[in-house]
Amino acid sequence: MPTAEVSLPDDVDIEIRQLIEEGEFINRDQAVEELLSLGVSAYTTEESTSQVADEDLFTQVVEDQQDPAMRNEGGDDERTL
């Protein structure tokens, strides 16, 4: 497993210690690993979601377009402008 050394601001370090003391995590290593994973997942999900939404919007616009020759406008033979 790769290792990394990070410097944390005091307030973040205090919050991690509090989470460990409250029983949210077994130890510091588990806390840091899980919190980093959650942060990366949240960042990745946000990026992917907006990209998928943009693709869906484009696809929907293309699907909504109709070829004028394919329109069924009823039994009128009159031309309209």
LINWO-V917495 format. One record per helix or strand of 2 or more residues. SS is the DSSP state (helix for helix, strand for strand). FROM is the first residue (numbers start at 1). TO is the last residue. Records with the same first field share a line. If there is no record, write none. Layout:
SS: FROM-TO, FROM-TO
//
This chain:
helix: 10-21, 28-64, 68-70
//
